[in-house]
Amino acid sequence: MKLTREAAYLYVHSKELVALTKKLRKLSGKADKHAKKHQKTRKEKHRHKHIKVSAEIKHLIEKHDTIIKRLRHHYSRFTHALRKEVKIN
C-alpha cells in the first residue's frame, strides 16, 4: 500500500512540475518581450509590465523549488518502500 501511495505522490507532483514549467516558459517569453519593448521605446508601461511578469516568475520559481523538494522526499520514500517490498517477496 505504501509503495502505490508514494508512486501516486510522485505522479501528481511531477504533473504539477510540468504545468509549472510550461507557465515559467510562457512568462519568461513575455518578460523578454516587455524588456525589449522597454529598451526600444523607453515607455514606463513596458517597464512596469516587465517588473510585474518578473515578480510572477520569482513566485513560480519558489513554487518550483518546493515541488522539487517534495519530489525528492517522495522519491526517497518510494525507493525505500520498493526495497522493503522486494525483500519481503
N, CA, C and O atoms as a DFTB+ gen file, in Angstrom:
356 C
 N C O
     1  1       0.821      -1.197       0.000
     2  2       0.000       0.000       0.000
     3  2       0.861       1.256       0.000
     4  3       0.562       2.223      -0.701
     5  1       1.929       1.237       0.787
     6  2       2.769       2.412       0.883
     7  2       3.472       2.691      -0.448
     8  3       3.649       3.849      -0.827
     9  1       3.864       1.649      -1.145
    10  2       4.560       1.814      -2.422
    11  2       3.662       2.482      -3.448
    12  3       4.097       3.385      -4.163
    13  1       2.415       2.046      -3.526
    14  2       1.496       2.651      -4.500
    15  2       1.172       4.097      -4.131
    16  3       1.009       4.944      -5.010
    17  1       1.081       4.376      -2.843
    18  2       0.807       5.743      -2.406
    19  2       1.960       6.671      -2.791
    20  3       1.739       7.775      -3.288
    21  1       3.188       6.212      -2.556
    22  2       4.348       7.035      -2.908
    23  2       4.454       7.211      -4.421
    24  3       4.845       8.276      -4.901
    25  1       4.107       6.174      -5.165
    26  2       4.110       6.289      -6.629
    27  2       3.064       7.314      -7.079
    28  3       3.297       8.079      -8.015
    29  1       1.934       7.319      -6.416
    30  2       0.889       8.292      -6.746
    31  2       1.352       9.714      -6.437
    32  3       1.107      10.633      -7.220
    33  1       2.025       9.897      -5.290
    34  2       2.562      11.212      -4.955
    35  2       3.560      11.673      -6.017
    36  3       3.536      12.826      -6.446
    37  1       4.432      10.763      -6.432
    38  2       5.415      11.110      -7.461
    39  2       4.724      11.531      -8.754
    40  3       5.133      12.497      -9.398
    41  1       3.684      10.809      -9.126
    42  2       2.958      11.121     -10.357
    43  2       2.297      12.494     -10.283
    44  3       2.407      13.291     -11.215
    45  1       1.616      12.768      -9.183
    46  2       0.894      14.031      -9.027
    47  2       1.872      15.206      -9.006
    48  3       1.656      16.214      -9.680
    49  1       2.939      15.071      -8.234
    50  2       3.898      16.172      -8.143
    51  2       4.643      16.386      -9.461
    52  3       4.999      17.517      -9.792
    53  1       4.878      15.326     -10.204
    54  2       5.542      15.510     -11.496
    55  2       4.624      16.225     -12.475
    56  3       5.088      17.033     -13.280
    57  1       3.322      15.939     -12.418
    58  2       2.364      16.655     -13.262
    59  2       2.328      18.140     -12.906
    60  3       2.287      18.996     -13.790
    61  1       2.344      18.442     -11.601
    62  2       2.378      19.835     -11.161
    63  2       3.634      20.530     -11.676
    64  3       3.590      21.681     -12.109
    65  1       4.751      19.812     -11.621
    66  2       6.017      20.380     -12.066
    67  2       6.000      20.675     -13.561
    68  3       6.516      21.706     -13.993
    69  1       5.419      19.791     -14.346
    70  2       5.328      20.009     -15.792
    71  2       4.466      21.231     -16.096
    72  3       4.825      22.050     -16.942
    73  1       3.342      21.353     -15.417
    74  2       2.460      22.505     -15.637
    75  2       3.157      23.802     -15.230
    76  3       3.036      24.815     -15.919
    77  1       3.873      23.775     -14.134
    78  2       4.585      24.963     -13.667
    79  2       5.706      25.349     -14.621
    80  3       5.949      26.535     -14.844
    81  1       6.383      24.368     -15.182
    82  2       7.447      24.633     -16.137
    83  2       6.894      25.287     -17.400
    84  3       7.519      26.186     -17.961
    85  1       5.729      24.837     -17.842
    86  2       5.093      25.463     -19.007
    87  2       4.765      26.926     -18.726
    88  3       4.987      27.789     -19.576
    89  1       4.236      27.207     -17.530
    90  2       3.926      28.586     -17.165
    91  2       5.184      29.443     -17.123
    92  3       5.181      30.586     -17.579
    93  1       6.266      28.880     -16.569
    94  2       7.519      29.625     -16.489
    95  2       8.061      29.962     -17.874
    96  3       8.533      31.076     -18.101
    97  1       7.995      29.021     -18.785
    98  2       8.463      29.276     -20.150
    99  2       7.651      30.381     -20.807
   100  3       8.202      31.261     -21.468
   101  1       6.346      30.329     -20.622
   102  2       5.469      31.331     -21.218
   103  2       5.760      32.712     -20.630
   104  3       5.850      33.695     -21.364
   105  1       5.906      32.783     -19.302
   106  2       6.161      34.061     -18.656
   107  2       7.549      34.606     -18.974
   108  3       7.724      35.820     -19.076
   109  1       8.527      33.737     -19.130
   110  2       9.862      34.237     -19.456
   111  2       9.876      34.843     -20.854
   112  3      10.597      35.809     -21.103
   113  1       9.091      34.287     -21.762
   114  2       8.958      34.880     -23.090
   115  2       8.319      36.254     -23.019
   116  3       8.747      37.186     -23.700
   117  1       7.285      36.374     -22.183
   118  2       6.628      37.667     -22.007
   119  2       7.584      38.684     -21.391
   120  3       7.604      39.843     -21.805
   121  1       8.368      38.266     -20.415
   122  2       9.305      39.182     -19.762
   123  2      10.346      39.671     -20.762
   124  3      10.693      40.852     -20.766
   125  1      10.846      38.775     -21.608
   126  2      11.807      39.183     -22.631
   127  2      11.181      40.175     -23.603
   128  3      11.811      41.156     -23.996
   129  1       9.935      39.908     -23.986
   130  2       9.247      40.796     -24.920
   131  2       9.089      42.194     -24.326
   132  3       9.338      43.190     -25.004
   133  1       8.676      42.268     -23.062
   134  2       8.483      43.565     -22.427
   135  2       9.819      44.293     -22.227
   136  3       9.891      45.516     -22.349
   137  1      10.864      43.536     -21.922
   138  2      12.176      44.156     -21.746
   139  2      12.676      44.740     -23.071
   140  3      13.226      45.840     -23.099
   141  1      12.484      44.005     -24.158
   142  2      12.904      44.504     -25.471
   143  2      12.106      45.743     -25.866
   144  3      12.665      46.703     -26.397
   145  1      10.806      45.722     -25.606
   146  2       9.974      46.885     -25.926
   147  2      10.384      48.084     -25.083
   148  3      10.383      49.216     -25.566
   149  1      10.730      47.838     -23.834
   150  2      11.155      48.936     -22.963
   151  2      12.464      49.535     -23.468
   152  3      12.646      50.751     -23.422
   153  1      13.374      48.692     -23.948
   154  2      14.641      49.196     -24.475
   155  2      14.430      50.020     -25.736
   156  3      15.142      50.997     -25.969
   157  1      13.452      49.631     -26.552
   158  2      13.197      50.357     -27.799
   159  2      12.507      51.690     -27.567
   160  3      12.906      52.703     -28.140
   161  1      11.470      51.702     -26.728
   162  2      10.626      52.889     -26.619
   163  2      10.867      53.711     -25.371
   164  3      10.570      54.905     -25.363
   165  1      11.390      53.116     -24.325
   166  2      11.590      53.788     -23.035
   167  2      10.279      54.236     -22.391
   168  3      10.258      55.189     -21.612
   169  1       9.205      53.556     -22.714
   170  2       7.935      53.858     -22.065
   171  2       7.876      53.128     -20.729
   172  3       8.338      51.995     -20.599
   173  1       7.306      53.792     -19.757
   174  2       7.200      53.202     -18.423
   175  2       6.230      52.021     -18.392
   176  3       6.354      51.129     -17.553
   177  1       5.273      52.021     -19.307
   178  2       4.274      50.946     -19.347
   179  2       4.961      49.583     -19.512
   180  3       4.617      48.622     -18.824
   181  1       5.928      49.511     -20.423
   182  2       6.606      48.242     -20.675
   183  2       7.508      47.844     -19.511
   184  3       7.668      46.662     -19.208
   185  1       8.097      48.856     -18.859
   186  2       8.940      48.557     -17.703
   187  2       8.109      47.985     -16.566
   188  3       8.533      47.038     -15.902
   189  1       6.929      48.550     -16.335
   190  2       6.055      48.041     -15.278
   191  2       5.559      46.639     -15.602
   192  3       5.462      45.786     -14.719
   193  1       5.246      46.406     -16.868
   194  2       4.814      45.059     -17.251
   195  2       5.946      44.059     -17.043
   196  3       5.718      42.942     -16.578
   197  1       7.169      44.463     -17.390
   198  2       8.324      43.586     -17.206
   199  2       8.536      43.277     -15.728
   200  3       8.808      42.133     -15.363
   201  1       8.411      44.291     -14.882
   202  2       8.582      44.093     -13.441
   203  2       7.494      43.175     -12.898
   204  3       7.766      42.306     -12.069
   205  1       6.264      43.365     -13.363
   206  2       5.146      42.537     -12.911
   207  2       5.363      41.067     -13.293
   208  3       5.160      40.165     -12.481
   209  1       5.777      40.848     -14.538
   210  2       5.997      39.478     -15.009
   211  2       7.196      38.868     -14.280
   212  3       7.182      37.682     -13.952
   213  1       8.224      39.663     -14.029
   214  2       9.391      39.165     -13.300
   215  2       9.020      38.741     -11.884
   216  3       9.536      37.745     -11.377
   217  1       8.133      39.487     -11.250
   218  2       7.679      39.120      -9.902
   219  2       6.898      37.804      -9.944
   220  3       7.043      36.965      -9.056
   221  1       6.077      37.630     -10.971
   222  2       5.346      36.363     -11.115
   223  2       6.313      35.204     -11.315
   224  3       6.117      34.117     -10.771
   225  1       7.359      35.447     -12.100
   226  2       8.355      34.396     -12.341
   227  2       9.036      34.007     -11.036
   228  3       9.237      32.821     -10.774
   229  1       9.395      34.993     -10.210
   230  2      10.019      34.692      -8.922
   231  2       9.094      33.844      -8.050
   232  3       9.536      32.896      -7.401
   233  1       7.817      34.191      -8.043
   234  2       6.843      33.431      -7.255
   235  2       6.745      31.991      -7.768
   236  3       6.702      31.049      -6.977
   237  1       6.710      31.825      -9.082
   238  2       6.613      30.483      -9.644
   239  2       7.888      29.682      -9.412
   240  3       7.832      28.463      -9.252
   241  1       9.021      30.345      -9.392
   242  2      10.277      29.641      -9.124
   243  2      10.294      29.129      -7.684
   244  3      10.796      28.036      -7.420
   245  1       9.750      29.912      -6.758
   246  2       9.647      29.442      -5.372
   247  2       8.760      28.205      -5.294
   248  3       9.087      27.243      -4.600
   249  1       7.632      28.231      -6.011
   250  2       6.756      27.059      -6.051
   251  2       7.493      25.872      -6.672
   252  3       7.381      24.741      -6.199
   253  1       8.241      26.145      -7.728
   254  2       9.010      25.112      -8.421
   255  2       9.977      24.441      -7.454
   256  3      10.094      23.215      -7.440
   257  1      10.671      25.241      -6.645
   258  2      11.617      24.693      -5.681
   259  2      10.930      23.823      -4.637
   260  3      11.456      22.776      -4.260
   261  1       9.753      24.248      -4.165
   262  2       9.050      23.438      -3.169
   263  2       8.576      22.118      -3.773
   264  3       8.598      21.083      -3.107
   265  1       8.152      22.155      -5.022
   266  2       7.714      20.914      -5.672
   267  2       8.898      19.976      -5.864
   268  3       8.769      18.766      -5.681
   269  1      10.047      20.526      -6.231
   270  2      11.251      19.707      -6.375
   271  2      11.613      19.053      -5.043
   272  3      11.978      17.878      -5.006
   273  1      11.512      19.805      -3.957
   274  2      11.796      19.241      -2.627
   275  2      10.833      18.107      -2.309
   276  3      11.242      17.068      -1.791
   277  1       9.546      18.306      -2.621
   278  2       8.556      17.253      -2.373
   279  2       8.869      16.012      -3.205
   280  3       8.772      14.883      -2.723
   281  1       9.247      16.240      -4.462
   282  2       9.575      15.104      -5.324
   283  2      10.766      14.322      -4.779
   284  3      10.750      13.091      -4.770
   285  1      11.790      15.025      -4.327
   286  2      12.960      14.343      -3.757
   287  2      12.567      13.537      -2.530
   288  3      13.011      12.403      -2.354
   289  1      11.736      14.127      -1.688
   290  2      11.295      13.449      -0.467
   291  2      10.519      12.170      -0.802
   292  3      10.799      11.100      -0.262
   293  1       9.544      12.299      -1.699
   294  2       8.725      11.126      -2.026
   295  2       9.508      10.098      -2.841
   296  3       9.227       8.902      -2.764
   297  1      10.479      10.553      -3.612
   298  2      11.303       9.597      -4.354
   299  2      12.121       8.735      -3.401
   300  3      12.235       7.525      -3.593
   301  1      12.688       9.358      -2.374
   302  2      13.458       8.575      -1.406
   303  2      12.552       7.608      -0.646
   304  3      12.945       6.473      -0.377
   305  1      11.342       8.052      -0.299
   306  2      10.400       7.157       0.382
   307  2       9.952       6.030      -0.549
   308  3       9.761       4.895      -0.112
   309  1       9.788       6.349      -1.832
   310  2       9.390       5.332      -2.818
   311  2      10.474       4.262      -2.948
   312  3      10.175       3.068      -2.944
   313  1      11.733       4.693      -3.062
   314  2      12.815       3.707      -3.194
   315  2      12.934       2.856      -1.933
   316  3      13.202       1.657      -2.015
   317  1      12.735       3.474      -0.763
   318  2      12.784       2.712       0.482
   319  2      11.660       1.668       0.515
   320  3      11.892       0.512       0.867
   321  1      10.449       2.083       0.148
   322  2       9.317       1.149       0.148
   323  2       9.520       0.039      -0.886
   324  3       9.138      -1.109      -0.659
   325  1      10.118       0.389      -2.008
   326  2      10.369      -0.626      -3.042
   327  2      11.374      -1.660      -2.558
   328  3      11.184      -2.860      -2.758
   329  1      12.430      -1.201      -1.930
   330  2      13.426      -2.142      -1.393
   331  2      12.813      -3.036      -0.316
   332  3      13.101      -4.231      -0.244
   333  1      11.975      -2.442       0.508
   334  2      11.332      -3.202       1.579
   335  2      10.404      -4.270       1.007
   336  3      10.371      -5.398       1.499
   337  1       9.651      -3.911      -0.033
   338  2       8.719      -4.854      -0.639
   339  2       9.457      -5.993      -1.364
   340  3       9.023      -7.144      -1.327
   341  1      10.548      -5.667      -2.005
   342  2      11.318      -6.692      -2.712
   343  2      11.934      -7.670      -1.714
   344  3      12.002      -8.868      -1.988
   345  1      12.375      -7.181      -0.580
   346  2      12.934      -8.065       0.459
   347  2      11.903      -9.047       0.963
   348  3      12.218     -10.218       1.174
   349  1      10.665      -8.591       1.164
   350  2       9.615      -9.448       1.709
   351  2       9.265     -10.554       0.723
   352  3       9.126     -11.718       1.100
   353  1       9.124     -10.180      -0.535
   354  2       8.720     -11.188      -1.523
   355  2       9.870     -11.997      -1.933
   356  3       9.729     -12.898      -2.760
